[in-house]
Amino acid sequence: MLGYLIAQEPSQWAEFFRAGSPITSVNIEANYERDRADIVLGSGSEIIVVEAKVSCVDASRQVRKYEGHKKFILTNWMPVDGKEHWRWLHYKTWPGVSQHLETIARRSRNAYVKSLAKELVRYMNEHRLVRSNDSLEIYAREINEEVSLDMFLDAHIYGCGYQKEGGRISRAAYFAPCFGQYIARLRPGVFSGFSYVAKIEAIETTTDWHSYRDVVSKHRGKLWMKKHKELLDALHRHKDWSWKKEDRRTIAFLGTPRLVFNPPVNKDLLQKGKGFLSRNTFSFDELFNAWGKSSSARIR
């Protein structure tokens, strides 16, 4: 959609992509012998390549293969050294793209372009490319069976029943599982309560096993699918996971889980009683305050 929007009014994007002259051509999904670039812009004698990544990955090695005078990566991944620009390679964040779209929606005299820009901003909010004004810090769910534990720790994926319009999980920046007593007894090294926190990188909706495999392949790649075939097969066979078309699911793709709380945070310090986790959203302050109480109790 972004490439199509650029093609409708290229003049709105010349400065954004540092074009030396007006943009005169827009090609979407150029092939480059199967490695493909999402958008290729022509500006005078200059070729500008734009690669869009919805997941937090560094695509610089991939982009190096493309022919172009300037190359842009649209992503929420930033170089660890903080350097966002080289002579030929530039990083642009999705929030930066969203802000530019909002400017276009205000300034453009083309009603169709205005509508497309607003629709794309809405899409980016729904798919967690940018955070909305009602964003939450942490979304939490209880994990108490092996397949979901393995999917979280090894695959960095969490799945739950379908949440309309993405639900609360789509508004959260991080996911924190609360491990139950059963899985803690079953798995050495796993302790009940909150231990890990992982950044939520993308949210998808699936309808059956085929659509689940499709979105996993889109975010993780075919090589990853082969490497994790045994884990995916276990998920497919699991008795608690139905893959009928009417059983839609919300899937969260996560960054690497980080061990933040050691010892873990006991859930009874965050709710009344020790039953099933009764809350799904927390702030970091709440978890750290509870962790302080939990640690003090252990010391005493």
C-alpha positions as protocol buffer text, in pm:
chain_id: "A"
residue {
  index: 1
  type: MET
  ca { x: 0 y: 0 z: 0 }
}
residue {
  index: 2
  type: LEU
  ca { x: 286 y: 241 z: 77 }
}
residue {
  index: 3
  type: GLY
  ca { x: 435 y: 210 z: -271 }
}
residue {
  index: 4
  type: TYR
  ca { x: 94 y: 270 z: -427 }
}
residue {
  index: 5
  type: LEU
  ca { x: 45 y: 580 z: -208 }
}
residue {
  index: 6
  type: ILE
  ca { x: 386 y: 717 z: -310 }
}
residue {
  index: 7
  type: ALA
  ca { x: 295 y: 666 z: -676 }
}
residue {
  index: 8
  type: GLN
  ca { x: -22 y: 875 z: -633 }
}
residue {
  index: 9
  type: GLU
  ca { x: 170 y: 1186 z: -524 }
}
residue {
  index: 10
  type: PRO
  ca { x: 550 y: 1135 z: -553 }
}
residue {
  index: 11
  type: SER
  ca { x: 627 y: 1500 z: -475 }
}
residue {
  index: 12
  type: GLN
  ca { x: 525 y: 1440 z: -112 }
}
residue {
  index: 13
  type: TRP
  ca { x: 812 y: 1190 z: -70 }
}
residue {
  index: 14
  type: ALA
  ca { x: 1113 y: 1351 z: -242 }
}
residue {
  index: 15
  type: GLU
  ca { x: 1244 y: 1515 z: 74 }
}
residue {
  index: 16
  type: PHE
  ca { x: 1163 y: 1212 z: 292 }
}
residue {
  index: 17
  type: PHE
  ca { x: 1380 y: 987 z: 74 }
}
residue {
  index: 18
  type: ARG
  ca { x: 1644 y: 1258 z: 15 }
}
residue {
  index: 19
  type: ALA
  ca { x: 1591 y: 1262 z: -360 }
}
residue {
  index: 20
  type: GLY
  ca { x: 1819 y: 1502 z: -543 }
}
residue {
  index: 21
  type: SER
  ca { x: 1544 y: 1585 z: -795 }
}
residue {
  index: 22
  type: PRO
  ca { x: 1169 y: 1516 z: -834 }
}
residue {
  index: 23
  type: ILE
  ca { x: 1062 y: 1150 z: -820 }
}
residue {
  index: 24
  type: THR
  ca { x: 960 y: 1052 z: -1172 }
}
residue {
  index: 25
  type: SER
  ca { x: 896 y: 675 z: -1140 }
}
residue {
  index: 26
  type: VAL
  ca { x: 774 y: 432 z: -874 }
}
residue {
  index: 27
  type: ASN
  ca { x: 816 y: 55 z: -917 }
}
residue {
  index: 28
  type: ILE
  ca { x: 668 y: -176 z: -656 }
}
residue {
  index: 29
  type: GLU
  ca { x: 829 y: -510 z: -565 }
}
residue {
  index: 30
  type: ALA
  ca { x: 1121 y: -512 z: -805 }
}
residue {
  index: 31
  type: ASN
  ca { x: 1261 y: -866 z: -825 }
}
residue {
  index: 32
  type: TYR
  ca { x: 1643 y: -839 z: -820 }
}
residue {
  index: 33
  type: GLU
  ca { x: 1659 y: -1210 z: -890 }
}
residue {
  index: 34
  type: ARG
  ca { x: 1417 y: -1315 z: -617 }
}
residue {
  index: 35
  type: ASP
  ca { x: 1571 y: -1117 z: -328 }
}
residue {
  index: 36
  type: ARG
  ca { x: 1336 y: -830 z: -433 }
}
residue {
  index: 37
  type: ALA
  ca { x: 1303 y: -477 z: -298 }
}
residue {
  index: 38
  type: ASP
  ca { x: 965 y: -345 z: -192 }
}
residue {
  index: 39
  type: ILE
  ca { x: 982 y: -9 z: -373 }
}
residue {
  index: 40
  type: VAL
  ca { x: 1224 y: 136 z: -631 }
}
residue {
  index: 41
  type: LEU
  ca { x: 1206 y: 511 z: -698 }
}
residue {
  index: 42
  type: GLY
  ca { x: 1352 y: 695 z: -996 }
}
residue {
  index: 43
  type: SER
  ca { x: 1472 y: 1051 z: -939 }
}
residue {
  index: 44
  type: GLY
  ca { x: 1652 y: 1198 z: -1240 }
}
residue {
  index: 45
  type: SER
  ca { x: 1956 y: 974 z: -1291 }
}
residue {
  index: 46
  type: GLU
  ca { x: 1926 y: 847 z: -932 }
}
residue {
  index: 47
  type: ILE
  ca { x: 1781 y: 511 z: -823 }
}
residue {
  index: 48
  type: ILE
  ca { x: 1643 y: 491 z: -468 }
}
residue {
  index: 49
  type: VAL
  ca { x: 1568 y: 147 z: -321 }
}
residue {
  index: 50
  type: VAL
  ca { x: 1324 y: 112 z: -30 }
}
residue {
  index: 51
  type: GLU
  ca { x: 1301 y: -213 z: 170 }
}
residue {
  index: 52
  type: ALA
  ca { x: 1020 y: -241 z: 426 }
}
residue {
  index: 53
  type: LYS
  ca { x: 1049 y: -475 z: 726 }
}
residue {
  index: 54
  type: VAL
  ca { x: 761 y: -527 z: 967 }
}
residue {
  index: 55
  type: SER
  ca { x: 978 y: -728 z: 1209 }
}
residue {
  index: 56
  type: CYS
  ca { x: 1274 y: -591 z: 1405 }
}
residue {
  index: 57
  type: VAL
  ca { x: 1554 y: -732 z: 1190 }
}
residue {
  index: 58
  type: ASP
  ca { x: 1859 y: -577 z: 1030 }
}
residue {
  index: 59
  type: ALA
  ca { x: 1810 y: -597 z: 653 }
}
residue {
  index: 60
  type: SER
  ca { x: 2134 y: -418 z: 562 }
}
residue {
  index: 61
  type: ARG
  ca { x: 2301 y: -735 z: 428 }
}
residue {
  index: 62
  type: GLN
  ca { x: 2000 y: -804 z: 208 }
}
residue {
  index: 63
  type: VAL
  ca { x: 1981 y: -445 z: 83 }
}
residue {
  index: 64
  type: ARG
  ca { x: 2349 y: -443 z: -14 }
}
residue {
  index: 65
  type: LYS
  ca { x: 2262 y: -679 z: -302 }
}
residue {
  index: 66
  type: TYR
  ca { x: 2030 y: -427 z: -462 }
}
residue {
  index: 67
  type: GLU
  ca { x: 2145 y: -184 z: -727 }
}
residue {
  index: 68
  type: GLY
  ca { x: 2080 y: 176 z: -633 }
}
residue {
  index: 69
  type: HIS
  ca { x: 2241 y: 507 z: -544 }
}
residue {
  index: 70
  type: LYS
  ca { x: 2053 y: 534 z: -215 }
}
residue {
  index: 71
  type: LYS
  ca { x: 1897 y: 259 z: -10 }
}
residue {
  index: 72
  type: PHE
  ca { x: 1640 y: 297 z: 267 }
}
residue {
  index: 73
  type: ILE
  ca { x: 1523 y: 40 z: 521 }
}
residue {
  index: 74
  type: LEU
  ca { x: 1185 y: 101 z: 684 }
}
residue {
  index: 75
  type: THR
  ca { x: 1202 y: -85 z: 1016 }
}
residue {
  index: 76
  type: ASN
  ca { x: 1181 y: -52 z: 1392 }
}
residue {
  index: 77
  type: TRP
  ca { x: 1529 y: -205 z: 1419 }
}
residue {
  index: 78
  type: MET
  ca { x: 1807 y: 46 z: 1468 }
}
residue {
  index: 79
  type: PRO
  ca { x: 2186 y: -13 z: 1455 }
}
residue {
  index: 80
  type: VAL
  ca { x: 2333 y: -74 z: 1801 }
}
residue {
  index: 81
  type: ASP
  ca { x: 2584 y: 209 z: 1747 }
}
residue {
  index: 82
  type: GLY
  ca { x: 2294 y: 449 z: 1694 }
}
residue {
  index: 83
  type: LYS
  ca { x: 2417 y: 544 z: 1346 }
}
residue {
  index: 84
  type: GLU
  ca { x: 2106 y: 571 z: 1131 }
}
residue {
  index: 85
  type: HIS
  ca { x: 2266 y: 706 z: 812 }
}
residue {
  index: 86
  type: TRP
  ca { x: 2556 y: 614 z: 588 }
}
residue {
  index: 87
  type: ARG
  ca { x: 2633 y: 765 z: 249 }
}
residue {
  index: 88
  type: TRP
  ca { x: 2428 y: 498 z: 70 }
}
residue {
  index: 89
  type: LEU
  ca { x: 2217 y: 338 z: 347 }
}
residue {
  index: 90
  type: HIS
  ca { x: 1952 y: 507 z: 562 }
}
residue {
  index: 91
  type: TYR
  ca { x: 1720 y: 371 z: 831 }
}
residue {
  index: 92
  type: LYS
  ca { x: 1369 y: 512 z: 872 }
}
residue {
  index: 93
  type: THR
  ca { x: 1146 y: 402 z: 1159 }
}
residue {
  index: 94
  type: TRP
  ca { x: 778 y: 322 z: 1119 }
}
residue {
  index: 95
  type: PRO
  ca { x: 681 y: 598 z: 1366 }
}
residue {
  index: 96
  type: GLY
  ca { x: 872 y: 837 z: 1137 }
}
residue {
  index: 97
  type: VAL
  ca { x: 678 y: 705 z: 837 }
}
residue {
  index: 98
  type: SER
  ca { x: 353 y: 744 z: 1032 }
}
residue {
  index: 99
  type: GLN
  ca { x: 431 y: 1107 z: 1117 }
}
residue {
  index: 100
  type: HIS
  ca { x: 502 y: 1180 z: 751 }
}
residue {
  index: 101
  type: LEU
  ca { x: 173 y: 1017 z: 651 }
}
residue {
  index: 102
  type: GLU
  ca { x: -14 y: 1230 z: 902 }
}
residue {
  index: 103
  type: THR
  ca { x: 149 y: 1540 z: 750 }
}
residue {
  index: 104
  type: ILE
  ca { x: 40 y: 1429 z: 403 }
}
residue {
  index: 105
  type: ALA
  ca { x: -314 y: 1367 z: 529 }
}
residue {
  index: 106
  type: ARG
  ca { x: -326 y: 1728 z: 653 }
}
residue {
  index: 107
  type: ARG
  ca { x: -154 y: 1903 z: 361 }
}
residue {
  index: 108
  type: SER
  ca { x: -246 y: 1712 z: 46 }
}
residue {
  index: 109
  type: ARG
  ca { x: -517 y: 1862 z: -174 }
}
residue {
  index: 110
  type: ASN
  ca { x: -591 y: 1519 z: -320 }
}
residue {
  index: 111
  type: ALA
  ca { x: -885 y: 1366 z: -129 }
}
residue {
  index: 112
  type: TYR
  ca { x: -791 y: 1015 z: -239 }
}
residue {
  index: 113
  type: VAL
  ca { x: -430 y: 1056 z: -115 }
}
residue {
  index: 114
  type: LYS
  ca { x: -561 y: 1196 z: 216 }
}
residue {
  index: 115
  type: SER
  ca { x: -784 y: 891 z: 259 }
}
residue {
  index: 116
  type: LEU
  ca { x: -505 y: 645 z: 171 }
}
residue {
  index: 117
  type: ALA
  ca { x: -262 y: 813 z: 414 }
}
residue {
  index: 118
  type: LYS
  ca { x: -514 y: 793 z: 700 }
}
residue {
  index: 119
  type: GLU
  ca { x: -593 y: 431 z: 619 }
}
residue {
  index: 120
  type: LEU
  ca { x: -223 y: 339 z: 620 }
}
residue {
  index: 121
  type: VAL
  ca { x: -170 y: 509 z: 957 }
}
residue {
  index: 122
  type: ARG
  ca { x: -465 y: 310 z: 1096 }
}
residue {
  index: 123
  type: TYR
  ca { x: -320 y: -12 z: 953 }
}
residue {
  index: 124
  type: MET
  ca { x: 22 y: 60 z: 1107 }
}
residue {
  index: 125
  type: ASN
  ca { x: -138 y: 118 z: 1447 }
}
residue {
  index: 126
  type: GLU
  ca { x: -341 y: -202 z: 1429 }
}
residue {
  index: 127
  type: HIS
  ca { x: -37 y: -408 z: 1328 }
}
residue {
  index: 128
  type: ARG
  ca { x: 188 y: -259 z: 1597 }
}
residue {
  index: 129
  type: LEU
  ca { x: 429 y: -86 z: 1364 }
}
residue {
  index: 130
  type: VAL
  ca { x: 367 y: 225 z: 1573 }
}
residue {
  index: 131
  type: ARG
  ca { x: 230 y: 272 z: 1923 }
}
residue {
  index: 132
  type: SER
  ca { x: -108 y: 440 z: 1965 }
}
residue {
  index: 133
  type: ASN
  ca { x: -208 y: 689 z: 2233 }
}
residue {
  index: 134
  type: ASP
  ca { x: -380 y: 417 z: 2437 }
}
residue {
  index: 135
  type: SER
  ca { x: -76 y: 188 z: 2438 }
}
residue {
  index: 136
  type: LEU
  ca { x: -7 y: -45 z: 2730 }
}
residue {
  index: 137
  type: GLU
  ca { x: 331 y: -144 z: 2870 }
}
residue {
  index: 138
  type: ILE
  ca { x: 298 y: -517 z: 2938 }
}
residue {
  index: 139
  type: TYR
  ca { x: 44 y: -779 z: 2831 }
}
residue {
  index: 140
  type: ALA
  ca { x: 52 y: -1091 z: 3049 }
}
residue {
  index: 141
  type: ARG
  ca { x: -97 y: -1439 z: 3017 }
}
residue {
  index: 142
  type: GLU
  ca { x: -51 y: -1761 z: 3211 }
}
residue {
  index: 143
  type: ILE
  ca { x: 147 y: -2040 z: 3045 }
}
residue {
  index: 144
  type: ASN
  ca { x: 110 y: -2381 z: 3205 }
}
residue {
  index: 145
  type: GLU
  ca { x: 170 y: -2638 z: 2931 }
}
residue {
  index: 146
  type: GLU
  ca { x: 478 y: -2749 z: 2742 }
}
residue {
  index: 147
  type: VAL
  ca { x: 400 y: -2652 z: 2383 }
}
residue {
  index: 148
  type: SER
  ca { x: 318 y: -2290 z: 2468 }
}
residue {
  index: 149
  type: LEU
  ca { x: 629 y: -2276 z: 2687 }
}
residue {
  index: 150
  type: ASP
  ca { x: 848 y: -2405 z: 2403 }
}
residue {
  index: 151
  type: MET
  ca { x: 687 y: -2171 z: 2152 }
}
residue {
  index: 152
  type: PHE
  ca { x: 767 y: -1877 z: 2381 }
}
residue {
  index: 153
  type: LEU
  ca { x: 1123 y: -1971 z: 2480 }
}
residue {
  index: 154
  type: ASP
  ca { x: 1242 y: -2131 z: 2154 }
}
residue {
  index: 155
  type: ALA
  ca { x: 1023 y: -1979 z: 1881 }
}
residue {
  index: 156
  type: HIS
  ca { x: 951 y: -1641 z: 2044 }
}
residue {
  index: 157
  type: ILE
  ca { x: 584 y: -1672 z: 1951 }
}
residue {
  index: 158
  type: TYR
  ca { x: 273 y: -1655 z: 2170 }
}
residue {
  index: 159
  type: GLY
  ca { x: -75 y: -1751 z: 2053 }
}
residue {
  index: 160
  type: CYS
  ca { x: -415 y: -1710 z: 2216 }
}
residue {
  index: 161
  type: GLY
  ca { x: -783 y: -1705 z: 2123 }
}
residue {
  index: 162
  type: TYR
  ca { x: -886 y: -1440 z: 1871 }
}
residue {
  index: 163
  type: GLN
  ca { x: -896 y: -1086 z: 2009 }
}
residue {
  index: 164
  type: LYS
  ca { x: -1120 y: -849 z: 1816 }
}
residue {
  index: 165
  type: GLU
  ca { x: -926 y: -568 z: 1643 }
}
residue {
  index: 166
  type: GLY
  ca { x: -607 y: -704 z: 1797 }
}
residue {
  index: 167
  type: GLY
  ca { x: -735 y: -669 z: 2153 }
}
residue {
  index: 168
  type: ARG
  ca { x: -520 y: -553 z: 2442 }
}
residue {
  index: 169
  type: ILE
  ca { x: -219 y: -748 z: 2325 }
}
residue {
  index: 170
  type: SER
  ca { x: -200 y: -530 z: 2012 }
}
residue {
  index: 171
  type: ARG
  ca { x: -174 y: -218 z: 2232 }
}
residue {
  index: 172
  type: ALA
  ca { x: 106 y: -353 z: 2451 }
}
residue {
  index: 173
  type: ALA
  ca { x: 477 y: -300 z: 2396 }
}
residue {
  index: 174
  type: TYR
  ca { x: 588 y: -616 z: 2580 }
}
residue {
  index: 175
  type: PHE
  ca { x: 462 y: -964 z: 2663 }
}
residue {
  index: 176
  type: ALA
  ca { x: 530 y: -1128 z: 3001 }
}
residue {
  index: 177
  type: PRO
  ca { x: 421 y: -1489 z: 3060 }
}
residue {
  index: 178
  type: CYS
  ca { x: 329 y: -1606 z: 3408 }
}
residue {
  index: 179
  type: PHE
  ca { x: 446 y: -1967 z: 3437 }
}
residue {
  index: 180
  type: GLY
  ca { x: 214 y: -2196 z: 3634 }
}
residue {
  index: 181
  type: GLN
  ca { x: 294 y: -2449 z: 3906 }
}
residue {
  index: 182
  type: TYR
  ca { x: 238 y: -2748 z: 3677 }
}
residue {
  index: 183
  type: ILE
  ca { x: 493 y: -2643 z: 3414 }
}
residue {
  index: 184
  type: ALA
  ca { x: 737 y: -2541 z: 3688 }
}
residue {
  index: 185
  type: ARG
  ca { x: 722 y: -2892 z: 3837 }
}
residue {
  index: 186
  type: LEU
  ca { x: 752 y: -3050 z: 3494 }
}
residue {
  index: 187
  type: ARG
  ca { x: 1045 y: -2847 z: 3359 }
}
residue {
  index: 188
  type: PRO
  ca { x: 1371 y: -2806 z: 3554 }
}
residue {
  index: 189
  type: GLY
  ca { x: 1489 y: -2445 z: 3552 }
}
residue {
  index: 190
  type: VAL
  ca { x: 1137 y: -2307 z: 3501 }
}
residue {
  index: 191
  type: PHE
  ca { x: 985 y: -2141 z: 3808 }
}
residue {
  index: 192
  type: SER
  ca { x: 628 y: -2032 z: 3870 }
}
residue {
  index: 193
  type: GLY
  ca { x: 553 y: -1662 z: 3837 }
}
residue {
  index: 194
  type: PHE
  ca { x: 689 y: -1384 z: 3614 }
}
residue {
  index: 195
  type: SER
  ca { x: 1050 y: -1424 z: 3503 }
}
residue {
  index: 196
  type: TYR
  ca { x: 1072 y: -1323 z: 3136 }
}
residue {
  index: 197
  type: VAL
  ca { x: 972 y: -1019 z: 2932 }
}
residue {
  index: 198
  type: ALA
  ca { x: 978 y: -1005 z: 2550 }
}
residue {
  index: 199
  type: LYS
  ca { x: 917 y: -715 z: 2313 }
}
residue {
  index: 200
  type: ILE
  ca { x: 607 y: -756 z: 2095 }
}
residue {
  index: 201
  type: GLU
  ca { x: 721 y: -706 z: 1736 }
}
residue {
  index: 202
  type: ALA
  ca { x: 405 y: -789 z: 1538 }
}
residue {
  index: 203
  type: ILE
  ca { x: 49 y: -913 z: 1580 }
}
residue {
  index: 204
  type: GLU
  ca { x: -130 y: -1135 z: 1329 }
}
residue {
  index: 205
  type: THR
  ca { x: -466 y: -1315 z: 1305 }
}
residue {
  index: 206
  type: THR
  ca { x: -489 y: -1672 z: 1177 }
}
residue {
  index: 207
  type: THR
  ca { x: -789 y: -1881 z: 1077 }
}
residue {
  index: 208
  type: ASP
  ca { x: -646 y: -2232 z: 1039 }
}
residue {
  index: 209
  type: TRP
  ca { x: -316 y: -2421 z: 1030 }
}
residue {
  index: 210
  type: HIS
  ca { x: -234 y: -2311 z: 675 }
}
residue {
  index: 211
  type: SER
  ca { x: -279 y: -1942 z: 757 }
}
residue {
  index: 212
  type: TYR
  ca { x: -75 y: -1990 z: 1075 }
}
residue {
  index: 213
  type: ARG
  ca { x: 212 y: -2140 z: 876 }
}
residue {
  index: 214
  type: ASP
  ca { x: 185 y: -1856 z: 623 }
}
residue {
  index: 215
  type: VAL
  ca { x: 222 y: -1579 z: 882 }
}
residue {
  index: 216
  type: VAL
  ca { x: 504 y: -1762 z: 1061 }
}
residue {
  index: 217
  type: SER
  ca { x: 686 y: -1802 z: 730 }
}
residue {
  index: 218
  type: LYS
  ca { x: 634 y: -1432 z: 655 }
}
residue {
  index: 219
  type: HIS
  ca { x: 787 y: -1322 z: 985 }
}
residue {
  index: 220
  type: ARG
  ca { x: 1047 y: -1593 z: 1043 }
}
residue {
  index: 221
  type: GLY
  ca { x: 1135 y: -1721 z: 696 }
}
residue {
  index: 222
  type: LYS
  ca { x: 1146 y: -2067 z: 534 }
}
residue {
  index: 223
  type: LEU
  ca { x: 1483 y: -2161 z: 683 }
}
residue {
  index: 224
  type: TRP
  ca { x: 1348 y: -2092 z: 1032 }
}
residue {
  index: 225
  type: MET
  ca { x: 1042 y: -2307 z: 952 }
}
residue {
  index: 226
  type: LYS
  ca { x: 1264 y: -2603 z: 860 }
}
residue {
  index: 227
  type: LYS
  ca { x: 1479 y: -2560 z: 1170 }
}
residue {
  index: 228
  type: HIS
  ca { x: 1173 y: -2554 z: 1398 }
}
residue {
  index: 229
  type: LYS
  ca { x: 969 y: -2820 z: 1215 }
}
residue {
  index: 230
  type: GLU
  ca { x: 954 y: -3053 z: 1517 }
}
residue {
  index: 231
  type: LEU
  ca { x: 821 y: -2775 z: 1741 }
}
residue {
  index: 232
  type: LEU
  ca { x: 562 y: -2666 z: 1484 }
}
residue {
  index: 233
  type: ASP
  ca { x: 449 y: -3027 z: 1435 }
}
residue {
  index: 234
  type: ALA
  ca { x: 401 y: -3061 z: 1812 }
}
residue {
  index: 235
  type: LEU
  ca { x: 190 y: -2744 z: 1812 }
}
residue {
  index: 236
  type: HIS
  ca { x: -18 y: -2874 z: 1519 }
}
residue {
  index: 237
  type: ARG
  ca { x: -92 y: -3201 z: 1702 }
}
residue {
  index: 238
  type: HIS
  ca { x: -157 y: -3051 z: 2045 }
}
residue {
  index: 239
  type: LYS
  ca { x: -498 y: -3145 z: 2186 }
}
residue {
  index: 240
  type: ASP
  ca { x: -567 y: -2796 z: 2325 }
}
residue {
  index: 241
  type: TRP
  ca { x: -500 y: -2622 z: 1993 }
}
residue {
  index: 242
  type: SER
  ca { x: -784 y: -2656 z: 1742 }
}
residue {
  index: 243
  type: TRP
  ca { x: -711 y: -2550 z: 1384 }
}
residue {
  index: 244
  type: LYS
  ca { x: -1063 y: -2539 z: 1244 }
}
residue {
  index: 245
  type: LYS
  ca { x: -1146 y: -2236 z: 1031 }
}
residue {
  index: 246
  type: GLU
  ca { x: -1391 y: -2104 z: 1288 }
}
residue {
  index: 247
  type: ASP
  ca { x: -1121 y: -2110 z: 1558 }
}
residue {
  index: 248
  type: ARG
  ca { x: -940 y: -1786 z: 1483 }
}
residue {
  index: 249
  type: ARG
  ca { x: -631 y: -1700 z: 1681 }
}
residue {
  index: 250
  type: THR
  ca { x: -429 y: -1390 z: 1765 }
}
residue {
  index: 251
  type: ILE
  ca { x: -56 y: -1452 z: 1726 }
}
residue {
  index: 252
  type: ALA
  ca { x: 218 y: -1235 z: 1877 }
}
residue {
  index: 253
  type: PHE
  ca { x: 567 y: -1243 z: 1726 }
}
residue {
  index: 254
  type: LEU
  ca { x: 819 y: -1156 z: 1995 }
}
residue {
  index: 255
  type: GLY
  ca { x: 1176 y: -1046 z: 2032 }
}
residue {
  index: 256
  type: THR
  ca { x: 1421 y: -1254 z: 2235 }
}
residue {
  index: 257
  type: PRO
  ca { x: 1278 y: -1322 z: 2584 }
}
residue {
  index: 258
  type: ARG
  ca { x: 1487 y: -1152 z: 2853 }
}
residue {
  index: 259
  type: LEU
  ca { x: 1523 y: -1290 z: 3206 }
}
residue {
  index: 260
  type: VAL
  ca { x: 1423 y: -978 z: 3399 }
}
residue {
  index: 261
  type: PHE
  ca { x: 1297 y: -1110 z: 3733 }
}
residue {
  index: 262
  type: ASN
  ca { x: 1517 y: -1351 z: 3927 }
}
residue {
  index: 263
  type: PRO
  ca { x: 1373 y: -1469 z: 4160 }
}
residue {
  index: 264
  type: PRO
  ca { x: 1036 y: -1461 z: 3978 }
}
residue {
  index: 265
  type: VAL
  ca { x: 748 y: -1230 z: 4072 }
}
residue {
  index: 266
  type: ASN
  ca { x: 474 y: -1423 z: 4252 }
}
residue {
  index: 267
  type: LYS
  ca { x: 136 y: -1353 z: 4093 }
}
residue {
  index: 268
  type: ASP
  ca { x: -38 y: -1342 z: 4434 }
}
residue {
  index: 269
  type: LEU
  ca { x: 148 y: -1012 z: 4492 }
}
residue {
  index: 270
  type: LEU
  ca { x: -33 y: -868 z: 4189 }
}
residue {
  index: 271
  type: GLN
  ca { x: -383 y: -999 z: 4256 }
}
residue {
  index: 272
  type: LYS
  ca { x: -602 y: -1135 z: 4532 }
}
residue {
  index: 273
  type: GLY
  ca { x: -544 y: -1505 z: 4582 }
}
residue {
  index: 274
  type: LYS
  ca { x: -329 y: -1762 z: 4407 }
}
residue {
  index: 275
  type: GLY
  ca { x: -579 y: -1875 z: 4144 }
}
residue {
  index: 276
  type: PHE
  ca { x: -558 y: -1832 z: 3767 }
}
residue {
  index: 277
  type: LEU
  ca { x: -404 y: -1501 z: 3657 }
}
residue {
  index: 278
  type: SER
  ca { x: -692 y: -1255 z: 3679 }
}
residue {
  index: 279
  type: ARG
  ca { x: -521 y: -955 z: 3513 }
}
residue {
  index: 280
  type: ASN
  ca { x: -370 y: -925 z: 3168 }
}
residue {
  index: 281
  type: THR
  ca { x: -205 y: -583 z: 3173 }
}
residue {
  index: 282
  type: PHE
  ca { x: 66 y: -442 z: 3397 }
}
residue {
  index: 283
  type: SER
  ca { x: 318 y: -161 z: 3409 }
}
residue {
  index: 284
  type: PHE
  ca { x: 688 y: -223 z: 3468 }
}
residue {
  index: 285
  type: ASP
  ca { x: 654 y: -32 z: 3796 }
}
residue {
  index: 286
  type: GLU
  ca { x: 390 y: -276 z: 3920 }
}
residue {
  index: 287
  type: LEU
  ca { x: 604 y: -579 z: 3837 }
}
residue {
  index: 288
  type: PHE
  ca { x: 922 y: -432 z: 3987 }
}
residue {
  index: 289
  type: ASN
  ca { x: 738 y: -326 z: 4305 }
}
residue {
  index: 290
  type: ALA
  ca { x: 597 y: -678 z: 4339 }
}
residue {
  index: 291
  type: TRP
  ca { x: 941 y: -826 z: 4265 }
}
residue {
  index: 292
  type: GLY
  ca { x: 1088 y: -615 z: 4547 }
}
residue {
  index: 293
  type: LYS
  ca { x: 830 y: -754 z: 4790 }
}
residue {
  index: 294
  type: SER
  ca { x: 887 y: -1107 z: 4663 }
}
residue {
  index: 295
  type: SER
  ca { x: 1267 y: -1077 z: 4699 }
}
residue {
  index: 296
  type: SER
  ca { x: 1238 y: -929 z: 5049 }
}
residue {
  index: 297
  type: ALA
  ca { x: 1012 y: -1213 z: 5155 }
}
residue {
  index: 298
  type: ARG
  ca { x: 1269 y: -1468 z: 5034 }
}
residue {
  index: 299
  type: ILE
  ca { x: 1553 y: -1292 z: 5219 }
}
residue {
  index: 300
  type: ARG
  ca { x: 1360 y: -1293 z: 5545 }
}
